[in-house]
Amino acid sequence: MPHVHRRLLLRLAAPPEQVHEAARGALHLETLETNGADEGVVSLTGRLPHDTTGGATLRVDVSGSAGGGSTVELYGRNEMRVPFFQWFFGPVLRFALGRLVRHAGETLAAVVAGADPPPPPRSPTFLPAVEFSDDQMRLLAAVCALAALTSYGSALFAQVGGPVRASFHASKADLGLALAITRPGALIALVLGAAADRRGRRRILAVSFAGLCLANAVAAVAPNIELFTATQLLTRAFVNAMLVVAGIAAVEDAPDGARAFSAMMLGLAAGAGFAVSVVLLPLADLAGDAWRILFAISGLSIVLLPVVMRAMPETRRFRELHAGRPRRRMAELVDRSYGPRFALLAALAFLTSMFSAPSASLTNTFLHDERHFSNSAVALFRTVTNGIPGVVGLVLGGRLAESRGRRPVTVVALFVATVIQVIFFLSSGVALWITSTFAIIGTGASTLTLGTLDAELFPTETRGTSNSLLLVCGVAGSAAGLGLAALLTDPLGGLGRAIAVCGIAPLLAAIFLAPKLPETAGRGLDDVSPSEA
């Protein structure tokens, strides 16, 4: 793809010398060359003002025109390359570059005319407000690529639970048991997450993704429910490890002022992977065993691993930590500095998962069995209510987390999302579509802020271990929520009502626990959680 560039032509009622000096002073450009007395063109160049990508430059060519005025050509160019996602960022960069070049032209015209320059333009939603280094950008892009592939592979069991049950002639109880059995995979994820503090984020990401692909490849050919369940136990373990370490890598290496942005981009990438699983869900309707195709696709994605790993550097903080060889600080998770943080986040993880796990895992079953949706109808429902609304939630959460703070966004988004999601499980008809849409927006925002805080509130030495332990707490909450939903389904007369009751847990978390979270917005990561590195 060619480099992104934009041109703008101005005609100003001022002599070239005045325009030249204005460009030097207002736009902070340096004279590049004089292209000969006959041509009378003076060129200036430098960084494009207000660019946050670090790759944009501006050249201004000034020449005389009739009547003593000047002809000014502004030429903006951006060399930024985003591995794996240039197809997405290319249009965003073109839009941002065009706006910045126009702003530079308006600034130059205002200064020449003796007027006040216009205010700086806001950064586009999908570009950071602060500059990323090349290593930071490559790391974030590679981690997001793995997150998308991982999210696809992790969503399959929940998406095709019905076809899997039919293929193996299993009962609903068998499927529920299979889902419950996969939950202890978090213990394997705990080992891998702790290893990320000793072996590095990059190596654990590679091992976990390879394990996920191999497990889903075996699931694609599993002859019975027992082997299939065993593969999904491993899949969940590797997925959990992947998402924990990916979140750490994205946040801990992000520049200050862009940690929530990095978490947002990671969430968007994971959402894209989930969306692919939803789009491909109708394949499961083609034949009794057609669901195996979806798992085979996940298994085959292992061929992309070498490409992604070549683009992924190790995080700077881990490299510095490893070089300094500081002492292990596991005890800090329960000491006076970090113990209260860990206890608070652990309780939040447990209570929110009590509702999010049955909600995420059993929504398709609820729609199939109690609202009589087909697989294709579920795919349409998920695409409409989860796709764009999910993006809106992540973007809104990312922007507000940096501007308003992590804590207020968590409190409001968690409370509102839970209330609306409870209403969803008690609704039917059009209300299902409306409530699901708004619940996803709030869920995206609260999940992003809590995930960012999980990585921010612990030092580099124990970030992998602490986040893995928080995952175990969340899995315990998931098991409790799934068990409670199964236990209450018959007494309450339906799965939807049983899941709705589980919503009491995150409501309590939003009211009593989330307001006690430390605020990290506007603070350096080393100030929030000092490291020995």
Secondary structure, 3 states (H helix, E strand, C coil): CCCEEEEEEEEECCCHHHHHHHHHHHCCCEEEEECCCCCCEEEEEEECCCCCCCCEEEEEEEEECHHHCEEEEEEEEECCCCCCCHHHHHHHHHHHHHHHHHHHHHHHHHHHHCCCCCCCCCCCCCCCCCCCCHHHHHHHHHHHHHHHHHHHHHHHHHHCHHHHHHHCCCCHHHHHHHHHHHCCHHHHHHHHHHHHHHHCHHHHHHHHHHHHHHHHHHHHCCCCHHHHHHHHHHHHHHHHHHHHHHHHHHHHCCCCCCHHHHHHHHHHHHHHHHHHHHHCHHHHHCCCCCHHHHHHHHHHHHHHHHHHHHHCCCCHHHHHHHHHCCCCCHHHHHCCCCHHHHHHHHHHHHHHHHHHHHHHHHHHHHHHHCCCCCHHHHHHHHHHHHHHHHHHHHHHHHHHHHHCCHHHHHHHHHHHHHHHHHHHHCCCCHHHHHHHHHHHHHHHHHHHHHHHHHHHCCCHHHHHHHHHHHHHHHHHHHHHHHHHHHHHHHHHCCHHHHHHHHCHHHHHHHHHHHHHCCCCCCCCHHHHCCCCC
